[in-house]
C-alpha cells in the first residue's frame, strides 16, 4: 500500500494536493495491522452476542479521535498529518480494549493458539463468506477512487470537497444500518442453522423496519437543517463561502440515505444466508452504474454528478433488497415485505 500511494494519488488526479494526501494517509497505512485487527475483534464480540462491548470499542475510537484531532492538528501544529495519527492511535486504543477483555477471560469465547492446527474445512467455511465480502469491499474502495477522477475532472479540488464532505453525514447515518445489519447476521445464521425460519424472518423484518424508520428520520432532519448541519464543517473563511453549495449537496444526499440502509440490510441478509457472492455482484453492478453515470455527467456539471449519484444509489438499494427478499423467500418460503405489512400473520400461515 505504501509503495502504491504516489501512483494512486496521481490516478485520482490529486497531484496538486499530493503532500496533504500523503500527510494524512501514511500514518493510517503504518497502522494497517491494528486497524484490521480492531475490526476482527469487534466482529468476534458481535458474533458471540456481546454487542455492548463492540459498541464500547467503537465509542473509545470515536471519543479519542474527537479529542486527539484538534490536539494534534492545532495544539501540536501537526496539520493534516495530525488527523491521520489521531485516527490511527484511536483505533489502536480500541483494539487494545478488545484484546484486554480476551486476555482477562471476561468474554464468553476463550481463544488460545496452543495446539492450534489449520482446519481446511473450517477455512473454506469462513472464506465462503469472507472472500466475496473482501472482494466487495475492495471493489467499492477501488470504484470510489475511479469516481473521484471524474469529480476532479469536472470540479477540481473544490468539486472533490463538495462531493466528499457532505457524504460524512451519509456515513454517520449508515452507522444505524450497518450496526443493525451486523447484529442480524449471527441471529439469522443461528436461526437458519436450527431450521427456525420463523425466527430468522422475524429478525430480518424487524431490523428492516427499525432501520427504515431511523434512516428516513435522519434523512428528513438533514434535508430540513442542511444549512445548519454544514456549519461545523465550514468554519474557515474559504469554506464558509461554499456553505450554501455544501447544503445543496447535503439535501441531495439526504434523499439517498434510506436506500443506503437498504443496501446494508440487504447485504447482511444475503451474508447470513451464505450468499455473500450475490451481495458482491450487486455492489459491483451498483458501482459500475455509478461510474458510468459519473463518466457522462462530468461533462455536464457538478449538479449532474450529484443527481447521477442519487439515481445510482436508489437503483443499488432496490437491487440489493430485491435480491435479499427473493433469496430469503426462496430459502424459507416467507416474504419479508408481507411480514412487515401484516405483522405476524405471514408467519402464522407458515406450516
C-alpha positions in Angstrom: 0.0 0.0 0.0 2.8 2.4 0.9 4.6 1.9 -2.4 1.3 2.5 -4.3 0.3 5.7 -2.6 2.0 8.0 -5.1 0.5 6.3 -8.2 -2.9 6.1 -6.5 -3.0 9.9 -5.8 -1.9 10.6 -9.4 -4.5 8.3 -10.8 -7.2 10.2 -8.9 -5.9 13.5 -10.4 -5.0 14.9 -7.0 -1.4 15.8 -7.7 -2.0 19.4 -6.7 -2.6 18.2 -3.1 -0.2 15.2 -3.1 1.7 16.3 0.0 -1.5 16.8 2.0 -2.8 13.4 0.9 0.4 11.7 1.9 0.5 13.5 5.3 -2.9 12.1 6.1 -2.7 8.6 4.7 0.8 7.5 5.7 0.0 7.2 9.5 -3.0 5.1 8.6 -1.0 2.8 6.3 1.6 2.4 9.0 -1.2 1.2 11.4 -2.8 -1.2 9.0 -2.4 -4.2 11.2 -4.2 -2.8 14.3 -6.8 -1.2 12.0 -7.6 -4.7 10.6 -7.3 -6.5 14.0 -9.7 -3.9 15.6 -12.4 -5.0 13.1 -11.7 -8.7 13.7 -12.0 -8.4 17.4 -15.2 -6.3 17.2 -16.7 -8.9 14.8 -15.9 -11.8 17.2 -17.6 -9.9 20.0 -20.7 -9.3 17.9 -20.7 -12.9 16.8 -20.9 -14.1 20.5 -23.7 -11.6 21.2 -21.5 -9.0 23.1 -22.9 -6.1 21.1 -22.4 -3.7 24.0 -18.7 -4.4 24.2 -18.2 -4.0 20.4 -20.1 -0.6 20.8 -17.7 0.3 23.6 -14.8 -0.3 21.3 -16.4 1.9 18.7 -17.0 4.7 21.3 -13.4 4.5 22.5 -12.1 5.1 19.0 -14.7 7.8 18.3 -14.2 9.8 21.5 -10.4 9.6 21.3 -10.5 10.7 17.7 -12.6 13.7 18.6 -10.1 14.7 21.4 -6.9 13.9 19.5 -7.9 15.6 16.2 -7.7 19.2 17.5 -4.9 18.4 19.9 -2.6 17.0 17.2 -3.7 19.3 14.3 -3.8 22.7 16.1 -2.2 22.5 19.6 0.8 20.4 18.4 0.6 22.0 14.9 0.8 18.7 13.1 -1.7 19.8 10.4 -3.4 17.2 8.3 -0.9 14.5 9.5 -2.3 15.0 13.0 -5.7 13.8 11.7 -4.1 10.7 10.3 -2.3 10.0 13.5 -5.4 10.7 15.6 -7.4 8.1 13.6 -4.6 5.5 13.9 -3.9 6.0 17.6 -7.7 5.9 18.4 -8.1 2.6 16.6 -5.1 1.1 18.3 -6.7 2.1 21.7 -9.9 0.5 20.6 -8.1 -2.7 19.6 -6.2 -2.8 23.0 -9.5 -2.6 24.9 -10.8 -5.6 23.0 -7.6 -7.6 23.5 -7.7 -6.8 27.2 -11.1 -8.4 27.5 -9.9 -11.5 25.9 -6.7 -11.6 28.0 -8.8 -11.2 31.2 -11.1 -14.1 30.1 -14.1 -11.9 30.7 -15.8 -12.8 27.4 -17.7 -16.0 26.5 -15.2 -17.3 24.0 -11.8 -18.5 25.1 -9.2 -18.2 22.4 -5.8 -19.9 22.5 -3.2 -20.8 19.9 -1.8 -23.6 22.0 -2.1 -26.8 19.9 -3.6 -24.8 17.0 -3.8 -26.7 13.7 -5.2 -25.5 10.4 -8.5 -27.0 9.5 -9.1 -26.8 5.8 -12.9 -27.4 6.2 -13.2 -24.5 8.6 -11.1 -22.3 6.5 -13.4 -23.0 3.5 -16.4 -22.3 5.7 -15.1 -18.9 6.7 -13.8 -18.0 3.3 -17.1 -18.9 1.6 -18.5 -15.7 3.1 -15.2 -13.8 3.7 -13.8 -13.8 0.2 -16.8 -12.4 -1.5 -17.2 -9.8 1.2 -13.5 -8.8 0.9 -13.8 -8.6 -2.9 -16.9 -6.5 -2.5 -15.3 -4.0 -0.1 -12.2 -3.8 -2.3 -14.2 -3.2 -5.4 -16.2 -0.4 -3.6 -12.9 1.3 -2.5 -11.4 1.0 -6.0 -14.6 2.3 -7.6 -14.6 5.2 -5.2 -11.2 6.2 -6.4 -12.4 6.0 -10.0 -15.4 8.1 -9.2 -13.2 10.8 -7.8 -11.3 11.0 -11.1 -14.5 12.2 -12.8 -15.4 14.5 -10.0 -11.9 16.2 -10.1 -12.1 16.4 -13.9 -15.4 18.3 -13.5 -14.9 20.5 -10.4 -11.2 20.2 -9.4 -10.3 20.2 -5.7 -13.4 22.3 -4.8 -15.6 19.8 -6.6 -14.0 16.9 -4.7 -14.7 18.7 -1.4 -18.3 19.3 -2.4 -18.6 15.6 -3.3 -16.8 14.2 -0.2 -17.6 16.4 2.8 -21.4 16.2 2.8 -21.0 12.4 2.4 -19.8 12.3 6.0 -23.4 12.7 7.1 -24.4 9.8 4.9 -21.6 7.7 6.6 -22.9 8.8 10.0 -26.5 7.8 9.1 -25.2 4.4 7.9 -24.0 3.7 11.4 -27.6 2.7 12.1 -28.0 0.4 9.2 -24.5 -1.1 9.4 -24.9 -1.8 13.2 -28.3 -3.3 12.7 -27.1 -5.3 9.7 -24.1 -6.6 11.7 -26.4 -7.6 14.5 -28.8 -9.7 12.4 -26.0 -11.8 10.8 -25.3 -14.0 13.9 -29.1 -14.1 14.8 -30.3 -15.1 11.4 -27.4 -17.5 10.8 -28.1 -19.3 14.1 -31.8 -19.5 13.3 -31.2 -20.8 9.8 -28.8 -23.4 11.3 -31.6 -24.6 13.5 -34.1 -24.5 10.6 -36.1 -21.9 12.6 -37.2 -19.9 9.6 -39.8 -18.0 11.6 -37.2 -16.6 13.9 -35.0 -15.7 11.0 -37.8 -13.9 9.1 -38.9 -12.0 12.2 -35.3 -10.8 12.9 -34.9 -9.6 9.2 -38.3 -7.9 9.1 -37.8 -6.2 12.5 -34.3 -5.0 11.5 -35.5 -3.7 8.2 -38.4 -1.8 9.8 -36.4 -0.1 12.5 -33.6 0.7 10.0 -36.0 2.4 7.6 -37.7 4.4 10.3 -34.4 5.6 11.6 -32.9 6.4 8.2 -36.0 8.2 6.9 -36.0 10.2 10.1 -32.3 11.1 9.8 -32.8 12.0 6.1 -35.7 14.3 6.9 -33.7 16.1 9.6 -30.7 16.6 7.4 -32.8 17.8 4.5 -34.5 20.4 6.6 -31.5 21.5 8.6 -28.8 21.1 5.9 -27.6 24.7 6.3 -27.0 24.3 10.0 -25.5 20.9 9.7 -22.8 22.2 7.4 -21.7 25.0 9.8 -19.2 22.9 11.9 -17.5 21.7 8.7 -17.2 25.1 7.0 -15.6 27.2 9.7 -12.7 28.5 7.7 -13.2 31.6 5.6 -12.7 29.8 2.3 -15.1 27.0 3.3 -17.7 29.4 4.6 -18.1 30.9 1.1 -19.1 27.4 -0.1 -21.6 26.7 2.7 -24.7 27.2 0.5 -23.3 24.8 -2.1 -22.5 22.2 0.6 -26.0 22.5 2.0 -27.4 22.0 -1.5 -25.4 18.8 -2.0 -26.3 17.5 1.5 -30.0 17.8 0.6 -29.5 15.7 -2.5 -27.5 13.1 -0.4 -30.3 13.1 2.3 -32.7 11.7 -0.3 -30.5 8.6 -0.9 -29.8 7.8 2.8 -32.8 5.4 3.2 -31.5 3.5 0.1 -28.1 3.1 1.7 -29.9 1.5 4.6 -31.5 -1.0 2.1 -28.0 -1.8 0.8 -26.6 -2.5 4.2 -29.5 -4.6 5.5 -29.9 -6.5 2.2 -26.2 -7.3 2.1 -26.3 -8.6 5.7 -29.3 -10.8 4.9 -27.5 -12.3 1.9 -24.4 -12.9 4.1 -26.5 -14.7 6.7 -27.9 -17.0 4.0 -24.3 -17.8 2.9 -24.9 -15.8 -0.3 -22.3 -13.2 0.1 -21.4 -13.6 -3.6 -24.8 -12.2 -4.6 -24.1 -9.2 -2.4 -20.8 -8.8 -4.1 -22.4 -8.9 -7.6 -25.0 -6.4 -6.6 -22.3 -4.0 -5.2 -20.3 -4.4 -8.4 -23.3 -3.6 -10.6 -24.2 -0.6 -8.5 -20.7 0.8 -8.6 -20.4 0.2 -12.3 -23.6 2.1 -12.8 -22.2 5.0 -10.6 -19.0 5.1 -12.6 -20.9 5.1 -15.9 -23.3 7.9 -14.8 -20.4 10.0 -13.5 -18.4 9.5 -16.7 -21.3 11.1 -18.6 -22.3 13.7 -16.1 -18.8 15.0 -15.5 -19.1 16.6 -19.0 -22.2 18.5 -17.9 -21.9 19.9 -14.4 -21.3 19.1 -10.7 -25.0 19.1 -10.1 -25.4 16.4 -12.8 -22.8 14.4 -10.9 -24.7 14.7 -7.6 -28.1 13.7 -9.1 -26.5 10.9 -11.1 -25.1 9.5 -7.8 -28.6 9.8 -6.2 -30.2 7.8 -9.1 -27.5 5.2 -9.0 -27.8 4.7 -5.2 -31.6 4.4 -5.5 -31.1 1.7 -8.1 -28.5 0.0 -5.9 -30.7 -0.1 -2.9 -33.6 -1.5 -4.8 -31.4 -4.2 -6.4 -29.8 -5.3 -3.2 -33.1 -5.6 -1.3 -34.8 -7.3 -4.2 -32.0 -10.0 -4.2 -32.2 -10.3 -0.5 -36.0 -10.7 -0.3 -36.0 -13.0 -3.3 -33.4 -15.4 -1.9 -34.9 -15.3 1.6 -38.3 -16.3 0.2 -36.6 -19.0 -1.9 -34.9 -20.5 1.1 -37.7 -20.1 3.7 -40.9 -19.6 1.8 -41.5 -16.4 3.8 -41.7 -12.9 2.2 -40.3 -10.2 4.4 -42.3 -7.3 3.0 -45.5 -9.3 3.5 -44.4 -9.9 7.1 -43.8 -6.2 7.6 -47.2 -5.3 6.2 -49.2 -7.9 8.1 -47.3 -8.3 11.3 -47.1 -11.9 12.4 -49.9 -13.2 10.1 -47.4 -14.2 7.4 -45.5 -16.3 9.9 -48.6 -17.9 11.4 -49.7 -19.0 7.9 -46.5 -21.0 7.5 -46.6 -24.7 8.5 
